[in-house]
């Protein structure tokens, strides 16, 4: 499904205008298709903005730049963070199911020697030591309490409870584990992180 942009909307990021309705006779499609979506007037569903994703959990826009951060949960071994600049015209292929992270899979009969996709800016393996299993995408920090972390993207792993910050300069990503810094005093503990949030001031929850 991730490599299909026709007939099935699963595995894709959709872009729609919820303030208008192009389908007044269809109760299941109460929205408008932005005319500059990448598959308008070409093969593919008009709603599709980007594809090649398995289970993006979760996506977040940088409230300052408009860049889109996409954490995609892997199938068996690799978790990934994808980045889409605010200047994007859409149509990116992020690789699933031919690739899990940057690694070639055996799914779908893809030939990775010729297959083209946008690589993740960061990936990590599950590993046995920390029992990592499922990425939880977070948010870009734009608060005032920790100015040194302005622009850092935070994400976690659901199973291991690890939390990282990531900074990206458009070419390379730098990742720092923040788990111990954010741990509450015993006997409290952070575990099973399923989401991140921000308040009106940009502080992270």
C-alpha positions as CSV (number, residue, x, y, z in Angstrom):
1,X,0.0,0.0,0.0
2,X,2.8,2.4,0.7
3,X,3.9,2.4,-2.9
4,X,0.4,2.8,-4.3
5,X,-1.1,6.3,-4.8
6,X,-4.2,5.0,-6.7
7,X,-7.2,3.3,-5.3
8,X,-6.2,3.2,-1.7
9,X,-5.3,6.1,0.6
10,X,-3.6,4.0,3.2
11,X,0.2,4.4,3.4
12,X,0.0,8.0,2.3
13,X,-0.1,11.5,3.8
14,X,-3.2,13.4,2.6
15,X,-3.6,17.1,2.1
16,X,-7.1,18.5,2.1
17,X,-8.9,21.8,2.7
18,X,-11.5,21.1,5.4
19,X,-13.2,24.5,5.0
20,X,-14.7,23.8,1.6
21,X,-16.5,20.9,-0.1
22,X,-15.7,19.6,-3.6
23,X,-18.1,16.7,-3.1
24,X,-21.5,18.0,-1.9
25,X,-23.2,14.7,-2.9
26,X,-20.8,12.5,-0.9
27,X,-21.2,12.5,2.9
28,X,-17.8,10.8,3.3
29,X,-15.8,13.4,1.5
30,X,-16.7,16.8,3.0
31,X,-13.5,18.6,1.9
32,X,-11.8,20.3,-1.0
33,X,-8.8,19.1,-2.9
34,X,-6.1,21.8,-3.0
35,X,-5.4,22.4,-6.7
36,X,-1.6,22.3,-6.3
37,X,-1.6,18.8,-4.7
38,X,1.0,16.7,-6.6
39,X,-1.3,14.1,-8.1
40,X,-4.0,16.4,-9.3
41,X,-4.4,16.0,-13.1
42,X,-2.1,12.9,-13.1
43,X,-2.2,9.3,-12.1
44,X,-2.9,9.0,-8.4
45,X,-5.6,10.0,-5.9
46,X,-5.9,13.8,-5.7
47,X,-5.8,13.8,-1.9
48,X,-2.3,12.2,-1.7
49,X,0.5,14.6,-0.7
50,X,3.3,12.1,0.0
51,X,3.6,8.3,0.1
52,X,5.8,5.4,1.0
53,X,4.9,5.3,4.7
54,X,4.0,2.3,6.9
55,X,2.5,3.8,10.1
56,X,3.5,7.4,10.7
57,X,3.2,8.0,14.5
58,X,3.1,10.9,14.7
59,X,3.5,13.9,12.4
60,X,4.2,17.5,13.6
61,X,4.7,20.8,12.0
62,X,7.4,23.2,13.3
63,X,5.3,26.1,14.5
64,X,8.0,28.5,13.5
65,X,9.2,27.3,10.1
66,X,6.3,25.1,8.9
67,X,8.6,22.1,8.2
68,X,6.9,18.7,8.6
69,X,8.5,16.0,10.8
70,X,7.3,12.4,10.2
71,X,8.1,9.5,12.5
72,X,7.3,6.2,10.8
73,X,7.0,3.0,12.8
74,X,8.9,0.1,11.2
75,X,7.9,-3.4,10.5
76,X,10.4,-5.5,12.3
77,X,13.8,-3.8,13.0
78,X,14.1,-0.2,12.0
79,X,12.4,3.0,13.2
80,X,12.8,6.3,11.3
81,X,12.4,10.0,11.3
82,X,11.6,11.8,8.0
83,X,11.8,15.5,7.3
84,X,9.9,17.5,4.7
85,X,10.8,21.2,4.3
86,X,8.0,23.7,4.3
87,X,9.0,24.6,0.7
88,X,8.1,21.1,-0.5
89,X,5.7,20.8,-3.4
90,X,4.7,17.3,-2.2
91,X,5.0,13.9,-4.0
92,X,7.8,12.5,-1.9
93,X,8.2,8.8,-1.7
94,X,9.6,7.7,1.7
95,X,10.3,4.2,0.7
96,X,8.0,1.7,2.5
97,X,7.6,-1.2,1.7
98,X,10.7,-1.4,-0.4
99,X,12.8,0.1,2.4
100,X,12.4,0.0,6.2
101,X,14.4,3.1,7.1
102,X,17.3,3.0,4.7
103,X,17.4,-0.8,4.7
104,X,16.2,-2.8,1.7
105,X,13.4,-5.2,2.5
106,X,12.2,-8.4,0.9
107,X,8.7,-7.1,0.5
108,X,7.0,-6.4,-2.8
109,X,9.8,-7.6,-5.0
110,X,11.5,-4.2,-5.2
111,X,14.9,-3.8,-6.7
112,X,16.7,-1.5,-4.3
113,X,19.5,-1.0,-6.8
114,X,17.2,1.1,-8.9
115,X,14.4,2.1,-6.5
116,X,14.3,5.8,-5.7
117,X,13.0,7.2,-2.4
118,X,13.7,10.0,0.1
119,X,15.9,8.5,2.9
120,X,15.1,9.2,6.6
121,X,17.2,11.8,8.3
122,X,17.6,9.4,11.3
123,X,16.9,5.8,12.0
124,X,17.6,3.4,14.8
125,X,17.3,-0.4,15.2
126,X,15.3,-2.1,17.8
127,X,18.3,-3.8,19.5
128,X,18.2,-6.3,22.2
129,X,19.7,-4.3,25.0
130,X,17.1,-1.5,25.3
131,X,14.1,-3.5,23.9
132,X,13.2,-0.7,21.5
133,X,10.2,-1.4,19.3
134,X,8.1,1.5,18.1
135,X,8.9,5.2,17.5
136,X,6.7,7.9,18.9
137,X,7.1,11.1,17.0
138,X,7.1,14.3,18.9
139,X,7.4,18.0,18.3
140,X,9.9,20.7,17.7
141,X,10.7,22.7,20.8
142,X,9.8,26.4,20.5
143,X,9.4,27.2,24.1
144,X,11.1,29.8,26.3
145,X,12.2,27.7,29.3
146,X,15.1,25.9,27.6
147,X,16.4,28.3,24.9
148,X,19.4,26.1,24.2
149,X,17.0,23.5,22.7
150,X,15.2,25.9,20.5
151,X,14.5,24.1,17.2
152,X,15.3,20.6,18.5
153,X,12.9,17.9,17.6
154,X,11.9,15.5,20.4
155,X,10.9,11.9,19.9
156,X,10.8,8.6,21.9
157,X,10.5,4.9,21.8
158,X,7.2,3.4,23.2
159,X,8.8,0.2,24.5
160,X,12.1,1.3,25.9
161,X,10.9,4.7,27.2
162,X,13.9,6.4,25.8
163,X,13.6,10.1,24.7
164,X,15.9,11.9,22.3
165,X,16.3,15.3,20.8
166,X,17.4,15.8,17.2
167,X,18.7,18.8,15.4
168,X,18.9,19.0,11.7
169,X,20.8,21.5,9.5
170,X,19.4,20.3,6.2
171,X,22.2,17.8,5.6
172,X,23.0,16.0,8.8
173,X,21.1,15.1,12.0
174,X,22.6,15.2,15.5
175,X,20.8,13.1,18.1
176,X,21.2,13.3,21.9
177,X,19.5,11.0,24.4
178,X,17.5,13.0,27.0
179,X,16.0,10.1,29.0
180,X,17.9,10.6,32.3
181,X,17.5,14.4,32.1
182,X,13.7,14.2,31.9
183,X,13.2,11.3,34.4
184,X,11.0,12.2,37.4
185,X,12.2,11.4,40.9
186,X,11.8,7.7,42.0
187,X,9.5,5.9,42.3
188,X,7.9,7.7,39.4
189,X,9.0,6.7,35.9
190,X,8.3,7.6,32.3
191,X,7.1,4.6,30.3
192,X,4.9,3.7,27.3
193,X,5.2,7.1,25.7
194,X,2.5,7.4,23.1
195,X,2.4,11.1,22.2
196,X,3.9,14.5,22.8
197,X,2.1,17.8,23.1
198,X,2.8,21.5,23.4
199,X,1.1,24.4,25.2
200,X,0.4,27.8,23.9
201,X,3.9,28.9,24.9
202,X,5.5,26.1,23.0
203,X,6.6,24.1,26.1
204,X,6.6,20.3,25.6
205,X,4.4,17.8,27.4
